[in-house]
């Protein structure tokens, strides 16, 4: 069934209110991701790319988020970089994961397409 971004946000806020979790990043596939904390919600759009395979896209997204957190980045930067990594992984055939040069290009696109 179809769940709108607004419903996802409501469900995420309810989850955060009722659990000890502080941050949710919800992948929405080619529509990007939704970053939700108790005080902040942000939709991160995914760049449109020629998808060759979606295998490993979620793993690449999580890997990018973990790397960003390890580097002390903000939650917003973490989610945006994760979307760039996940999107970059879809550009490669089979089980190949993301390539740094693609991630860097896509991350810059995400940054330039965000509302300040």
MMTF fields as JSON, N, C-alpha, C and O atoms, coordinates in Angstrom:
{
  "mmtfVersion": "1.0.0",
  "mmtfProducer": "UNKNOWN",
  "numBonds": 463,
  "numAtoms": 464,
  "numGroups": 116,
  "numChains": 1,
  "numModels": 1,
  "chainsPerModel": [1],
  "groupsPerChain": [116],
  "chainIdList": ["A"],
  "bondAtomList": [4, 2, 8, 6, 12, 10, 16, 14, 20, 18, 24, 22, 28, 26, 32, 30, 36, 34, 40, 38, 44, 42, 48, 46, 52, 50, 56, 54, 60, 58, 64, 62, 68, 66, 72, 70, 76, 74, 80, 78, 84, 82, 88, 86, 92, 90, 96, 94, 100, 98, 104, 102, 108, 106, 112, 110, 116, 114, 120, 118, 124, 122, 128, 126, 132, 130, 136, 134, 140, 138, 144, 142, 148, 146, 152, 150, 156, 154, 160, 158, 164, 162, 168, 166, 172, 170, 176, 174, 180, 178, 184, 182, 188, 186, 192, 190, 196, 194, 200, 198, 204, 202, 208, 206, 212, 210, 216, 214, 220, 218, 224, 222, 228, 226, 232, 230, 236, 234, 240, 238, 244, 242, 248, 246, 252, 250, 256, 254, 260, 258, 264, 262, 268, 266, 272, 270, 276, 274, 280, 278, 284, 282, 288, 286, 292, 290, 296, 294, 300, 298, 304, 302, 308, 306, 312, 310, 316, 314, 320, 318, 324, 322, 328, 326, 332, 330, 336, 334, 340, 338, 344, 342, 348, 346, 352, 350, 356, 354, 360, 358, 364, 362, 368, 366, 372, 370, 376, 374, 380, 378, 384, 382, 388, 386, 392, 390, 396, 394, 400, 398, 404, 402, 408, 406, 412, 410, 416, 414, 420, 418, 424, 422, 428, 426, 432, 430, 436, 434, 440, 438, 444, 442, 448, 446, 452, 450, 456, 454, 460, 458],
  "bondOrderList": [1, 1, 1, 1, 1, 1, 1, 1, 1, 1, 1, 1, 1, 1, 1, 1, 1, 1, 1, 1, 1, 1, 1, 1, 1, 1, 1, 1, 1, 1, 1, 1, 1, 1, 1, 1, 1, 1, 1, 1, 1, 1, 1, 1, 1, 1, 1, 1, 1, 1, 1, 1, 1, 1, 1, 1, 1, 1, 1, 1, 1, 1, 1, 1, 1, 1, 1, 1, 1, 1, 1, 1, 1, 1, 1, 1, 1, 1, 1, 1, 1, 1, 1, 1, 1, 1, 1, 1, 1, 1, 1, 1, 1, 1, 1, 1, 1, 1, 1, 1, 1, 1, 1, 1, 1, 1, 1, 1, 1, 1, 1, 1, 1, 1, 1],
  "groupList": [{"groupName": "UNK", "atomNameList": ["N", "CA", "C", "O"], "elementList": ["N", "C", "C", "O"], "formalChargeList": [0, 0, 0, 0], "bondAtomList": [1, 0, 2, 1, 3, 2], "bondOrderList": [1, 1, 2], "singleLetterCode": "X", "chemCompType": "L-PEPTIDE LINKING"}],
  "groupTypeList": [0, 0, 0, 0, 0, 0, 0, 0, 0, 0, 0, 0, 0, 0, 0, 0, 0, 0, 0, 0, 0, 0, 0, 0, 0, 0, 0, 0, 0, 0, 0, 0, 0, 0, 0, 0, 0, 0, 0, 0, 0, 0, 0, 0, 0, 0, 0, 0, 0, 0, 0, 0, 0, 0, 0, 0, 0, 0, 0, 0, 0, 0, 0, 0, 0, 0, 0, 0, 0, 0, 0, 0, 0, 0, 0, 0, 0, 0, 0, 0, 0, 0, 0, 0, 0, 0, 0, 0, 0, 0, 0, 0, 0, 0, 0, 0, 0, 0, 0, 0, 0, 0, 0, 0, 0, 0, 0, 0, 0, 0, 0, 0, 0, 0, 0, 0],
  "groupIdList": [1, 2, 3, 4, 5, 6, 7, 8, 9, 10, 11, 12, 13, 14, 15, 16, 17, 18, 19, 20, 21, 22, 23, 24, 25, 26, 27, 28, 29, 30, 31, 32, 33, 34, 35, 36, 37, 38, 39, 40, 41, 42, 43, 44, 45, 46, 47, 48, 49, 50, 51, 52, 53, 54, 55, 56, 57, 58, 59, 60, 61, 62, 63, 64, 65, 66, 67, 68, 69, 70, 71, 72, 73, 74, 75, 76, 77, 78, 79, 80, 81, 82, 83, 84, 85, 86, 87, 88, 89, 90, 91, 92, 93, 94, 95, 96, 97, 98, 99, 100, 101, 102, 103, 104, 105, 106, 107, 108, 109, 110, 111, 112, 113, 114, 115, 116],
  "secStructList": [7, 7, 7, 7, 2, 2, 2, 2, 2, 2, 2, 2, 2, 2, 2, 2, 2, 2, 1, 1, 7, 7, 3, 3, 3, 3, 3, 7, 4, 4, 4, 7, 3, 3, 3, 3, 3, 1, 1, 7, 3, 3, 3, 3, 7, 7, 7, 7, 7, 7, 7, 1, 7, 7, 6, 6, 2, 2, 2, 2, 2, 2, 2, 2, 2, 2, 2, 2, 2, 2, 6, 6, 7, 7, 2, 2, 2, 2, 2, 2, 2, 2, 2, 2, 2, 2, 2, 2, 2, 6, 6, 1, 1, 6, 6, 7, 7, 7, 7, 2, 2, 2, 2, 2, 2, 2, 2, 2, 2, 2, 2, 2, 6, 1, 7, 7],
  "xCoordList": [0.834, 0.0, 0.88, 2.025, 0.328, 1.056, 1.006, -0.059, 2.167, 2.259, 2.912, 4.024, 2.242, 2.789, 3.919, 4.066, 4.716, 5.82, 5.288, 5.94, 4.107, 3.524, 3.173, 3.411, 2.612, 2.308, 3.576, 3.612, 4.609, 5.884, 6.431, 6.92, 6.346, 6.827, 6.041, 6.629, 4.733, 3.902, 4.26, 4.387, 4.42, 4.794, 6.17, 6.376, 7.103, 8.451, 8.426, 9.078, 7.676, 7.585, 6.972, 7.425, 5.949, 5.326, 6.326, 6.403, 7.083, 8.091, 9.126, 9.469, 9.625, 10.634, 10.08, 10.79, 8.822, 8.19, 8.067, 8.184, 7.832, 7.545, 8.73, 8.593, 9.891, 11.063, 12.3, 12.272, 13.375, 14.602, 15.427, 16.463, 14.991, 15.675, 15.617, 14.595, 16.707, 16.751, 16.692, 16.292, 17.086, 17.166, 16.686, 17.056, 15.86, 15.469, 15.829, 15.564, 16.428, 16.626, 15.892, 16.248, 14.863, 14.002, 14.282, 14.054, 14.779, 15.044, 13.725, 12.815, 13.645, 12.463, 12.872, 12.232, 13.947, 14.417, 14.767, 15.487, 14.265, 14.614, 14.051, 14.391, 13.195, 12.665, 13.539, 13.216, 14.641, 15.558, 15.353, 15.147, 15.408, 15.272, 14.636, 14.613, 14.124, 13.537, 14.334, 14.43, 14.9, 15.615, 14.631, 14.053, 14.439, 13.483, 14.121, 14.617, 14.101, 14.451, 13.229, 12.226, 13.312, 12.161, 11.864, 10.715, 12.905, 12.742, 12.936, 12.809, 13.24, 13.618, 13.188, 13.332, 12.664, 12.362, 12.899, 12.712, 13.572, 14.109, 13.999, 14.387, 13.469, 13.464, 14.735, 15.024, 15.483, 16.689, 16.372, 16.184, 16.311, 15.999, 17.182, 18.341, 16.869, 17.934, 18.113, 17.13, 19.352, 19.593, 19.07, 19.097, 18.605, 18.159, 19.385, 20.138, 19.572, 20.709, 20.209, 19.098, 21.037, 20.724, 21.043, 22.21, 20.001, 20.201, 20.538, 19.834, 21.636, 22.037, 21.737, 21.518, 21.723, 21.398, 21.132, 21.805, 20.155, 19.893, 20.501, 20.361, 21.171, 21.808, 22.897, 23.785, 22.831, 23.848, 23.61, 24.397, 22.53, 22.273, 22.014, 22.534, 21.223, 20.944, 22.188, 22.418, 22.991, 24.245, 25.184, 25.841, 25.236, 26.085, 25.578, 26.372, 24.253, 23.672, 24.065, 24.508, 23.899, 24.251, 25.75, 26.154, 26.573, 28.019, 28.411, 29.259, 27.784, 28.052, 27.638, 28.326, 26.499, 26.037, 26.977, 27.284, 27.432, 28.356, 29.677, 30.219, 30.196, 31.435, 31.262, 32.135, 30.157, 29.908, 29.837, 30.388, 29.157, 29.054, 30.424, 30.743, 31.245, 32.594, 33.459, 34.389, 33.152, 33.89, 33.308, 33.776, 32.293, 31.72, 30.775, 30.53, 30.241, 29.33, 27.979, 27.651, 27.212, 25.883, 24.928, 25.245, 23.776, 22.772, 22.328, 22.123, 22.185, 21.777, 22.845, 22.53, 24.107, 25.197, 25.268, 25.501, 25.067, 25.109, 24.056, 24.362, 22.834, 21.759, 21.981, 21.749, 22.423, 22.678, 23.789, 23.679, 24.853, 25.956, 25.501, 25.9, 24.674, 24.133, 23.325, 23.45, 22.492, 21.71, 22.644, 22.407, 23.7, 24.663, 25.313, 25.468, 25.688, 26.317, 25.344, 25.701, 24.121, 23.129, 22.804, 22.688, 22.657, 22.368, 23.543, 23.35, 24.756, 25.948, 26.052, 26.504, 25.64, 25.708, 24.807, 25.116, 23.695, 22.769, 23.321, 22.783, 24.37, 24.957, 25.863, 26.308, 26.132, 27.056, 26.306, 25.275, 26.814, 26.129, 26.338, 27.306, 25.403, 25.534, 25.664, 24.89, 26.663, 26.842, 27.919, 28.326, 28.386, 29.388, 28.779, 27.637, 29.553, 29.069, 29.451, 29.907, 29.275, 29.474, 30.953, 31.848, 31.166, 32.509, 32.597, 31.674, 33.722, 33.881, 33.662, 33.034, 34.165, 33.991, 32.516, 32.094, 31.724, 30.285, 29.612, 28.748, 30.02, 29.452, 29.708, 28.8, 30.937, 31.283, 30.435, 29.956, 30.25, 29.442, 27.986, 27.369, 27.441, 26.042, 25.83, 24.8, 26.798, 26.692, 26.633, 25.85, 27.452, 27.419, 26.064, 25.549, 25.487, 24.16, 23.125, 22.289, 23.19, 22.252, 22.384, 21.378, 23.622, 23.844, 23.287, 22.71, 23.454, 23.004, 21.499, 20.954, 20.813, 19.376, 18.592, 17.413, 19.212, 18.533, 18.039, 18.673, 16.924, 16.403, 17.188, 17.256, 17.782, 18.602, 17.836, 18.404],
  "yCoordList": [-1.187, 0.0, 1.251, 1.224, 2.33, 3.588, 4.331, 4.496, 4.773, 5.587, 6.892, 6.89, 7.998, 9.292, 9.71, 9.182, 10.672, 11.189, 11.773, 11.661, 12.397, 12.971, 11.858, 12.002, 10.754, 9.635, 9.026, 8.647, 8.931, 8.4, 9.295, 8.803, 10.605, 11.534, 11.359, 11.318, 11.258, 11.055, 9.755, 9.726, 8.692, 7.409, 7.49, 6.947, 8.166, 8.311, 9.114, 8.742, 10.212, 11.037, 10.227, 10.325, 9.435, 8.592, 7.567, 7.323, 6.974, 5.995, 6.638, 6.079, 7.814, 8.498, 8.869, 8.798, 9.26, 9.649, 8.463, 8.619, 7.285, 6.109, 5.174, 4.14, 5.522, 4.653, 5.478, 6.708, 4.794, 5.504, 5.942, 6.586, 5.606, 6.013, 7.541, 8.151, 8.156, 9.615, 10.101, 11.238, 9.252, 9.661, 8.507, 7.351, 8.846, 7.873, 8.446, 9.614, 7.623, 7.975, 6.895, 5.718, 7.317, 6.383, 6.496, 7.539, 5.41, 5.391, 5.345, 4.591, 6.172, 6.195, 5.864, 6.3, 5.087, 4.654, 5.837, 6.74, 5.843, 6.926, 8.291, 9.308, 8.312, 9.586, 10.169, 11.218, 9.496, 10.029, 9.413, 8.206, 10.246, 9.765, 10.847, 12.025, 10.414, 11.332, 11.218, 10.136, 12.321, 12.401, 12.944, 14.013, 12.207, 12.635, 12.533, 11.477, 13.648, 13.665, 14.228, 14.56, 14.331, 14.88, 16.328, 16.767, 17.069, 18.495, 18.886, 20.06, 17.923, 18.277, 17.179, 15.99, 17.601, 16.679, 17.296, 18.485, 16.472, 16.96, 15.872, 14.727, 16.239, 15.328, 15.593, 16.732, 14.539, 14.653, 14.009, 12.795, 14.811, 14.235, 13.439, 13.769, 12.394, 11.625, 12.152, 12.397, 12.329, 12.725, 11.647, 10.459, 12.064, 11.106, 10.611, 11.401, 9.309, 8.696, 7.499, 7.013, 7.037, 5.81, 4.64, 4.337, 3.985, 2.871, 1.599, 1.196, 0.981, -0.289, -1.452, -2.57, -1.211, -2.248, -1.574, -0.608, -2.081, -1.529, -2.409, -2.12, -3.476, -4.364, -3.582, -3.009, -3.56, -2.887, -1.406, -0.754, -0.857, 0.58, 0.92, 1.913, 0.109, 0.349, 0.208, 0.997, -0.801, -0.994, 0.194, 0.656, 0.68, 1.844, 3.078, 3.876, 3.237, 4.373, 4.321, 5.318, 3.156, 3.006, 3.225, 3.89, 2.669, 2.859, 4.325, 4.776, 5.077, 6.509, 7.266, 8.19, 6.868, 7.525, 7.231, 8.121, 5.995, 5.625, 6.38, 6.886, 6.459, 7.201, 8.662, 9.229, 9.266, 10.669, 10.871, 11.833, 9.959, 10.069, 9.919, 10.633, 8.992, 8.78, 10.019, 10.261, 10.808, 12.044, 13.238, 14.363, 13.006, 14.08, 15.001, 16.123, 14.549, 15.379, 15.513, 14.718, 16.512, 16.719, 15.641, 14.928, 15.525, 14.555, 14.839, 13.913, 16.11, 16.48, 16.076, 15.492, 16.38, 15.995, 14.477, 13.954, 13.778, 12.32, 11.744, 10.861, 12.225, 11.697, 12.047, 11.217, 13.257, 13.665, 12.829, 12.409, 12.589, 11.79, 10.344, 9.7, 9.849, 8.504, 8.368, 7.371, 9.369, 9.343, 9.359, 8.65, 10.161, 10.208, 8.836, 8.392, 8.174, 6.857, 5.813, 5.018, 5.815, 4.859, 5.062, 4.096, 6.31, 6.609, 6.208, 5.636, 6.507, 6.164, 4.658, 4.22, 3.869, 2.411, 1.915, 0.913, 2.61, 2.158, 2.387, 1.856, 3.16, 3.47, 2.35, 2.391, 1.359, 0.287, -1.024, -1.258, -1.877, -3.145, -4.157, -4.09, -5.084, -6.21, -5.792, -4.981, -6.365, -6.139, -5.106, -4.979, -4.364, -3.334, -2.242, -1.826, -1.801, -0.736, 0.617, 0.696, 1.672, 3.028, 3.35, 2.785, 4.278, 4.784, 6.209, 7.006, 6.513, 7.802, 8.983, 9.966, 8.908, 10.048, 10.286, 11.434, 9.215, 9.378, 9.95, 10.822, 9.443, 9.942, 11.441, 12.2, 11.864, 13.283, 14.16, 15.216, 13.726, 14.485, 14.553, 15.618, 13.417, 13.373, 14.161, 14.812, 14.102, 14.861, 16.361, 17.09, 16.812, 18.229, 18.596, 19.685, 17.697, 17.931, 18.067, 18.971, 17.156, 17.202, 18.519, 19.149, 18.945, 20.204, 21.388, 22.302, 21.378, 22.522, 22.531, 23.534, 21.428, 21.338, 21.341, 20.985, 21.729, 21.82, 23.241, 24.215, 23.334, 24.652, 25.06, 24.303, 26.267, 26.691, 26.738, 27.077],
  "zCoordList": [0.0, 0.0, 0.0, 0.451, -0.507, -0.621, 0.71, 1.306, 1.163, 2.371, 1.966, 1.439, 2.202, 1.806, 2.74, 3.842, 2.271, 3.09, 4.391, 5.429, 4.348, 5.568, 6.553, 7.752, 6.066, 6.949, 7.524, 8.695, 6.709, 7.182, 8.293, 9.31, 8.093, 9.121, 10.417, 11.498, 10.316, 11.506, 12.225, 13.449, 11.46, 12.052, 12.712, 13.798, 12.058, 12.614, 13.911, 14.888, 13.921, 15.142, 16.293, 17.433, 15.992, 17.016, 17.534, 18.738, 16.634, 17.039, 17.954, 18.996, 17.566, 18.384, 19.759, 20.762, 19.793, 21.061, 22.01, 23.226, 21.454, 22.277, 22.481, 23.134, 21.932, 22.041, 22.375, 22.323, 22.716, 23.097, 21.898, 22.065, 20.708, 19.474, 19.347, 19.662, 18.886, 18.76, 17.323, 17.072, 16.37, 14.964, 14.083, 14.288, 13.108, 12.088, 10.725, 10.444, 9.889, 8.487, 7.71, 7.761, 6.993, 6.286, 4.793, 4.18, 4.223, 2.789, 2.034, 2.379, 0.995, 0.134, -1.299, -2.256, -1.432, -2.748, -3.633, -3.206, -4.861, -5.787, -5.379, -5.983, -4.358, -3.864, -2.758, -2.201, -2.437, -1.433, -0.075, 0.048, 0.948, 2.32, 3.176, 2.818, 4.308, 5.272, 6.565, 7.144, 7.015, 8.286, 9.309, 9.115, 10.398, 11.409, 12.791, 13.181, 13.528, 14.947, 15.672, 15.04, 16.968, 17.706, 17.307, 17.361, 16.905, 16.626, 15.164, 14.817, 14.31, 12.937, 11.971, 12.251, 10.842, 9.747, 8.471, 8.214, 7.67, 6.405, 5.351, 5.582, 4.2, 3.055, 2.254, 1.886, 1.991, 1.18, -0.165, -0.24, -1.229, -2.541, -3.076, -2.823, -3.814, -4.462, -5.875, -6.576, -6.299, -7.685, -8.639, -8.319, -9.787, -10.803, -11.559, -12.128, -11.556, -12.239, -13.04, -12.827, -13.952, -14.687, -13.769, -13.517, -13.272, -12.35, -13.112, -14.038, -12.695, -13.313, -12.385, -12.852, -11.075, -10.097, -8.758, -8.4, -8.025, -6.687, -5.593, -4.405, -6.003, -5.018, -4.283, -4.914, -2.985, -2.174, -1.948, -1.262, -2.515, -2.34, -0.867, -0.357, -0.198, 1.22, 2.072, 2.988, 1.767, 2.503, 2.289, 3.222, 1.051, 0.758, 1.492, 1.99, 1.562, 2.279, 3.761, 4.331, 4.364, 5.782, 5.987, 6.941, 5.099, 5.203, 5.149, 5.918, 4.229, 4.127, 5.377, 5.81, 5.961, 7.189, 8.348, 9.141, 8.448, 9.53, 9.378, 10.36, 8.148, 7.916, 8.325, 8.982, 7.945, 8.3, 9.807, 10.342, 10.48, 11.94, 12.581, 13.532, 12.07, 12.61, 12.413, 13.183, 11.375, 11.098, 11.849, 11.676, 12.677, 13.481, 12.733, 13.175, 11.612, 10.822, 11.533, 12.413, 11.146, 11.714, 11.204, 10.253, 11.83, 11.402, 9.962, 9.177, 9.629, 8.275, 7.272, 6.235, 7.569, 6.669, 6.536, 5.446, 7.638, 7.657, 6.72, 5.918, 6.807, 5.967, 4.498, 3.619, 4.233, 2.848, 2.222, 1.071, 2.976, 2.442, 2.224, 1.254, 3.125, 2.957, 1.676, 0.965, 1.378, 0.138, -1.07, -2.048, -1.007, -2.109, -2.314, -3.452, -1.241, -1.341, -1.88, -2.749, -1.369, -1.848, -3.312, -4.066, -3.717, -5.12, -6.004, -7.077, -5.557, -6.346, -6.57, -7.628, -5.59, -5.733, -6.86, -7.505, -7.101, -8.148, -9.551, -10.522, -9.661, -10.965, -11.485, -12.632, -10.647, -10.995, -11.207, -10.575, -12.089, -12.348, -11.22, -10.462, -11.143, -10.218, -8.774, -8.267, -8.122, -6.686, -6.363, -5.208, -7.375, -7.112, -6.228, -6.425, -5.273, -4.391, -4.966, -6.107, -4.201, -4.717, -4.948, -4.319, -5.872, -6.164, -5.622, -5.783, -4.979, -4.302, -5.235, -4.842, -6.463, -7.375, -7.688, -7.83, -7.796, -8.006, -6.759, -6.849, -5.6, -4.338, -4.204, -3.865, -4.469, -4.321, -5.245, -4.832, -6.488, -7.448, -6.995, -7.03, -6.571, -6.137, -4.842, -4.671, -3.942, -2.687, -2.989, -2.38, -3.917, -4.292, -4.904, -4.653, -5.702, -6.262, -5.147, -5.17, -4.169, -3.043, -2.298, -1.971, -2.024, -1.318, -2.095, -1.506, -3.403, -4.213, -4.436, -4.897, -4.118, -4.327, -3.013, -3.004, -1.924, -0.642, -0.401, -0.808, 0.251, 0.64, 1.892, 2.86, 1.865, 3.017, 4.318, 5.357]
}
